[in-house]
Amino acid sequence: MFLDNRQVAMDSVLEALADSIDYFQDNLERLRPSLREALKPHYESRAKATRKLQELARRHLDLLPRDADVERDDYMWLWSRLKSFVGNESQVVIGELLEQERVLMQALATLYTHPLPAPLEPVVEQCWRDCRALIRELYRQQKQRRR
């Protein structure tokens, strides 16, 4: 089955959401406890929104869930660990979490160029606001640690 442009855009958002959650969970032990606690509520909220968006995408866009790209995840983890040898581990993870947010914001922006069924609109808007809030928190944490 071929996907139309709107389905592709939604699939990209769902993939970016899942990747960001996976990356955070895979790197929890690399974060200072205070940073972990500051970020945890954002990712718990994201997990709930992702499940809701997956359900709505299935119902309203006939979009079936896909498996994660395990090889990409392994590569990202290895690359991140290598960067940690030359930099502060928490700062490396924060930088990579910010990059995940940039990818998600781009996917959301693309999704917004397509008409969406009414039930999806508030969930997508909440994802956008949550992403902005997480970006602000990541920058706050990054700035706080540089002092």
PASEBA-1860 file (N, C-alpha, C; in nm, 3 decimals):
! residues 147
1> MFLDNRQV> 0.083/-0.117/0.000/0.000/0.000/0.000/0.089/0.125/0.000 ~ 0.062/0.217/-0.089/0.134/0.342/-0.096/0.068/0.444/-0.004 ~ 0.150/0.527/0.056/0.100/0.630/0.144/0.086/0.761/0.068 ~ -0.019/0.838/0.099/-0.028/0.971/0.041/0.060/1.066/0.122 ~ 0.074/1.190/0.074/0.165/1.285/0.139/0.129/1.313/0.284 ~ 0.000/1.318/0.313/-0.043/1.344/0.450/-0.005/1.227/0.541 ~ -0.021/1.105/0.491/0.017/0.988/0.570/0.168/0.984/0.592 ~ 0.243/1.018/0.490/0.389/1.022/0.503/0.430/1.125/0.608
9> AMDSVLEA> 0.366/1.242/0.605/0.398/1.346/0.703/0.365/1.299/0.844 ~ 0.251/1.234/0.862/0.213/1.183/0.995/0.309/1.073/1.038 ~ 0.347/0.987/0.945/0.440/0.880/0.977/0.574/0.938/1.023 ~ 0.618/1.046/0.960/0.743/1.111/1.000/0.734/1.167/1.141 ~ 0.620/1.225/1.176/0.599/1.277/1.311/0.602/1.163/1.412 ~ 0.530/1.057/1.381/0.526/0.942/1.473/0.664/0.881/1.491 ~ 0.740/0.873/1.383/0.876/0.819/1.391/0.965/0.909/1.475 ~ 0.955/1.041/1.455/1.037/1.135/1.533/1.000/1.130/1.681
17> LADSIDYF> 0.871/1.118/1.711/0.829/1.106/1.851/0.886/0.980/1.914 ~ 0.871/0.868/1.844/0.921/0.739/1.896/1.073/0.741/1.912 ~ 1.143/0.798/1.815/1.289/0.806/1.824/1.334/0.888/1.944 ~ 1.264/0.999/1.969/1.305/1.083/2.081/1.281/1.013/2.214 ~ 1.170/0.944/2.226/1.141/0.869/2.349/1.243/0.758/2.369 ~ 1.269/0.683/2.262/1.367/0.574/2.270/1.505/0.625/2.309 ~ 1.547/0.737/2.247/1.679/0.789/2.275/1.690/0.831/2.422 ~ 1.587/0.898/2.472/1.588/0.939/2.612/1.596/0.817/2.703
25> QDNLERLR> 1.514/0.717/2.678/1.513/0.598/2.762/1.645/0.522/2.755 ~ 1.703/0.515/2.636/1.830/0.444/2.620/1.947/0.514/2.689 ~ 1.933/0.643/2.715/2.044/0.721/2.770/2.018/0.774/2.910 ~ 1.918/0.722/2.976/1.886/0.766/3.112/2.005/0.760/3.206 ~ 2.081/0.651/3.201/2.191/0.633/3.295/2.306/0.730/3.269 ~ 2.308/0.793/3.153/2.414/0.889/3.120/2.384/1.028/3.174 ~ 2.263/1.050/3.220/2.222/1.182/3.268/2.242/1.194/3.418 ~ 2.281/1.313/3.461/2.285/1.339/3.604/2.144/1.319/3.660
33> PSLREALK> 2.132/1.276/3.783/1.999/1.254/3.841/1.907/1.376/3.835 ~ 1.960/1.495/3.859/1.877/1.615/3.855/1.825/1.643/3.714 ~ 1.909/1.620/3.615/1.869/1.638/3.476/1.765/1.534/3.436 ~ 1.788/1.411/3.477/1.694/1.302/3.450/1.556/1.336/3.505 ~ 1.552/1.384/3.628/1.424/1.417/3.692/1.357/1.536/3.625 ~ 1.435/1.632/3.578/1.378/1.749/3.511/1.316/1.712/3.377 ~ 1.374/1.614/3.309/1.328/1.578/3.175/1.221/1.469/3.174 ~ 1.221/1.386/3.276/1.129/1.270/3.280/0.983/1.307/3.254
41> PHYESRAK> 0.927/1.408/3.320/0.786/1.441/3.295/0.756/1.476/3.149 ~ 0.852/1.541/3.083/0.833/1.576/2.942/0.819/1.449/2.856 ~ 0.904/1.351/2.884/0.902/1.231/2.803/0.786/1.138/2.839 ~ 0.743/1.142/2.964/0.623/1.066/3.001/0.501/1.122/2.931 ~ 0.491/1.253/2.926/0.381/1.319/2.855/0.389/1.289/2.706 ~ 0.510/1.290/2.652/0.529/1.260/2.509/0.485/1.117/2.476 ~ 0.516/1.024/2.564/0.476/0.885/2.540/0.324/0.872/2.534 ~ 0.255/0.941/2.622/0.108/0.938/2.619/0.054/1.001/2.491
49> ATRKLQEL> 0.109/1.116/2.454/0.064/1.183/2.331/0.093/1.098/2.208 ~ 0.206/1.029/2.209/0.242/0.944/2.095/0.143/0.829/2.080 ~ 0.108/0.766/2.191/0.009/0.657/2.185/-0.125/0.707/2.132 ~ -0.166/0.824/2.179/-0.293/0.883/2.134/-0.286/0.916/1.985 ~ -0.176/0.974/1.942/-0.161/1.010/1.801/-0.156/0.886/1.713 ~ -0.091/0.781/1.759/-0.089/0.655/1.683/-0.230/0.599/1.665 ~ -0.305/0.603/1.774/-0.442/0.553/1.769/-0.527/0.636/1.672 ~ -0.516/0.767/1.679/-0.593/0.855/1.591/-0.549/0.842/1.445
57> ARRHLDLL> -0.419/0.827/1.423/-0.367/0.810/1.287/-0.418/0.679/1.225 ~ -0.425/0.579/1.306/-0.478/0.451/1.258/-0.626/0.466/1.221 ~ -0.701/0.531/1.309/-0.846/0.544/1.288/-0.882/0.640/1.175 ~ -0.814/0.755/1.168/-0.856/0.860/1.075/-0.772/0.869/0.947 ~ -0.653/0.813/0.950/-0.566/0.819/0.832/-0.531/0.681/0.777 ~ -0.588/0.577/0.838/-0.557/0.439/0.797/-0.406/0.412/0.797 ~ -0.338/0.466/0.896/-0.193/0.453/0.905/-0.158/0.346/1.008 ~ -0.091/0.243/0.963/-0.052/0.133/1.052/0.084/0.163/1.114
65> PRDADVER> 0.106/0.118/1.238/0.235/0.143/1.304/0.348/0.068/1.235 ~ 0.469/0.126/1.244/0.587/0.063/1.187/0.682/0.024/1.297 ~ 0.772/-0.067/1.266/0.878/-0.103/1.360/0.986/0.003/1.358 ~ 1.053/0.018/1.469/1.162/0.114/1.479/1.281/0.067/1.395 ~ 1.362/0.161/1.355/1.484/0.131/1.280/1.594/0.100/1.380 ~ 1.611/-0.028/1.412/1.704/-0.071/1.517/1.848/-0.040/1.478 ~ 1.884/-0.058/1.352/2.022/-0.031/1.311/2.055/0.117/1.329 ~ 1.962/0.206/1.297/1.983/0.349/1.316/2.001/0.379/1.464
73> DDYMWLWS> 1.919/0.318/1.549/1.930/0.339/1.693/2.067/0.296/1.744 ~ 2.115/0.182/1.697/2.247/0.133/1.738/2.358/0.228/1.695 ~ 2.349/0.278/1.574/2.448/0.373/1.523/2.448/0.501/1.607 ~ 2.328/0.555/1.633/2.317/0.678/1.712/2.376/0.659/1.852 ~ 2.348/0.545/1.912/2.401/0.517/2.046/2.553/0.512/2.043 ~ 2.610/0.442/1.946/2.755/0.429/1.935/2.820/0.566/1.910 ~ 2.763/0.643/1.818/2.818/0.775/1.787/2.814/0.865/1.910 ~ 2.705/0.859/1.984/2.691/0.939/2.105/2.797/0.901/2.208
81> RLKSFVGN> 2.819/0.773/2.225/2.920/0.727/2.323/3.060/0.775/2.282 ~ 3.089/0.771/2.154/3.219/0.818/2.107/3.238/0.967/2.136 ~ 3.133/1.047/2.113/3.142/1.190/2.141/3.162/1.217/2.289 ~ 3.113/1.129/2.374/3.125/1.148/2.518/3.270/1.136/2.566 ~ 3.355/1.072/2.488/3.495/1.060/2.527/3.566/1.195/2.523 ~ 3.516/1.287/2.440/3.583/1.416/2.426/3.502/1.530/2.487 ~ 3.386/1.502/2.542/3.302/1.607/2.600/3.230/1.560/2.724 ~ 3.165/1.652/2.789/3.085/1.622/2.907/2.967/1.537/2.865
89> ESQVVIGE> 2.950/1.423/2.931/2.848/1.327/2.891/2.707/1.387/2.889 ~ 2.670/1.458/2.995/2.536/1.518/3.000/2.519/1.622/2.890 ~ 2.623/1.700/2.863/2.614/1.801/2.757/2.599/1.735/2.620 ~ 2.666/1.624/2.599/2.653/1.551/2.473/2.509/1.502/2.457 ~ 2.454/1.444/2.563/2.316/1.393/2.556/2.218/1.507/2.535 ~ 2.237/1.618/2.605/2.148/1.734/2.586/2.152/1.780/2.440 ~ 2.271/1.789/2.384/2.285/1.829/2.244/2.212/1.735/2.150 ~ 2.220/1.608/2.178/2.152/1.510/2.093/2.001/1.512/2.114
97> LLEQERVL> 1.958/1.537/2.236/1.814/1.552/2.261/1.761/1.675/2.188 ~ 1.838/1.782/2.186/1.798/1.901/2.111/1.788/1.872/1.962 ~ 1.880/1.793/1.911/1.874/1.755/1.769/1.748/1.673/1.742 ~ 1.712/1.585/1.833/1.588/1.507/1.818/1.469/1.602/1.810 ~ 1.471/1.707/1.893/1.361/1.803/1.894/1.355/1.882/1.763 ~ 1.470/1.913/1.706/1.472/1.983/1.577/1.408/1.896/1.469 ~ 1.441/1.769/1.469/1.383/1.677/1.372/1.232/1.669/1.390 ~ 1.189/1.660/1.516/1.046/1.654/1.544/0.975/1.782/1.500
105> MQALATLY> 1.033/1.898/1.528/0.972/2.025/1.488/0.959/2.033/1.335 ~ 1.059/1.985/1.263/1.052/1.985/1.117/0.941/1.893/1.068 ~ 0.928/1.778/1.131/0.823/1.683/1.092/0.685/1.742/1.122 ~ 0.671/1.805/1.238/0.543/1.868/1.272/0.511/1.981/1.175 ~ 0.610/2.062/1.140/0.588/2.172/1.046/0.539/2.118/0.911 ~ 0.599/2.010/0.866/0.555/1.949/0.741/0.412/1.896/0.752 ~ 0.382/1.833/0.864/0.247/1.782/0.886/0.144/1.895/0.882 ~ 0.179/2.010/0.936/0.087/2.123/0.937/0.056/2.177/0.798
113> THPLPAPL> 0.131/2.137/0.696/0.102/2.182/0.560/-0.007/2.099/0.494 ~ -0.060/2.000/0.564/-0.165/1.913/0.512/-0.291/1.928/0.595 ~ -0.406/1.909/0.531/-0.530/1.912/0.609/-0.536/1.788/0.699 ~ -0.577/1.809/0.823/-0.584/1.699/0.919/-0.728/1.681/0.966 ~ -0.767/1.557/0.992/-0.899/1.536/1.052/-0.908/1.609/1.187 ~ -1.023/1.662/1.216/-1.043/1.742/1.337/-0.994/1.675/1.465 ~ -1.016/1.544/1.485/-0.969/1.483/1.610/-0.816/1.484/1.627 ~ -0.742/1.494/1.518/-0.596/1.494/1.528/-0.540/1.632/1.562
121> EPVVEQCW> -0.609/1.737/1.523/-0.559/1.873/1.541/-0.515/1.904/1.684 ~ -0.599/1.881/1.786/-0.555/1.918/1.922/-0.435/1.837/1.971 ~ -0.425/1.712/1.930/-0.313/1.628/1.974/-0.184/1.675/1.907 ~ -0.191/1.708/1.779/-0.073/1.758/1.708/-0.032/1.893/1.767 ~ -0.129/1.979/1.795/-0.097/2.109/1.857/-0.032/2.091/1.993 ~ -0.080/1.993/2.071/-0.020/1.967/2.202/0.123/1.916/2.186 ~ 0.146/1.831/2.086/0.283/1.784/2.059/0.375/1.901/2.027 ~ 0.325/1.997/1.950/0.404/2.115/1.914/0.439/2.195/2.041
129> RDCRALIR> 0.339/2.222/2.124/0.362/2.299/2.247/0.457/2.225/2.342 ~ 0.438/2.094/2.354/0.525/2.014/2.441/0.668/2.013/2.390 ~ 0.683/2.007/2.259/0.817/2.008/2.200/0.885/2.141/2.230 ~ 0.814/2.251/2.216/0.869/2.382/2.248/0.908/2.391/2.395 ~ 0.823/2.337/2.482/0.853/2.340/2.626/0.978/2.257/2.657 ~ 0.992/2.143/2.592/1.110/2.058/2.614/1.235/2.128/2.562 ~ 1.225/2.193/2.449/1.341/2.266/2.396/1.384/2.374/2.494 ~ 1.288/2.448/2.549/1.322/2.551/2.648/1.391/2.488/2.768
137> ELYRQQKQ> 1.341/2.374/2.815/1.401/2.308/2.931/1.542/2.258/2.899 ~ 1.561/2.201/2.783/1.694/2.152/2.745/1.794/2.266/2.737 ~ 1.755/2.378/2.679/1.845/2.494/2.674/1.873/2.547/2.814 ~ 1.772/2.549/2.898/1.791/2.594/3.036/1.892/2.504/3.107 ~ 1.876/2.373/3.091/1.969/2.278/3.154/2.109/2.292/3.096 ~ 2.117/2.312/2.966/2.247/2.328/2.901/2.319/2.453/2.952 ~ 2.246/2.562/2.961/2.305/2.689/3.009/2.344/2.678/3.156 ~ 2.261/2.614/3.234/2.286/2.598/3.378/2.417/2.520/3.401
145> RRR> 2.444/2.422/3.321/2.564/2.337/3.340/2.690/2.402/3.289 ~ 2.678/2.503/3.204/2.797/2.570/3.150/2.853/2.672/3.246 ~ 2.774/2.713/3.344/2.819/2.815/3.440/2.919/2.760/3.536
END
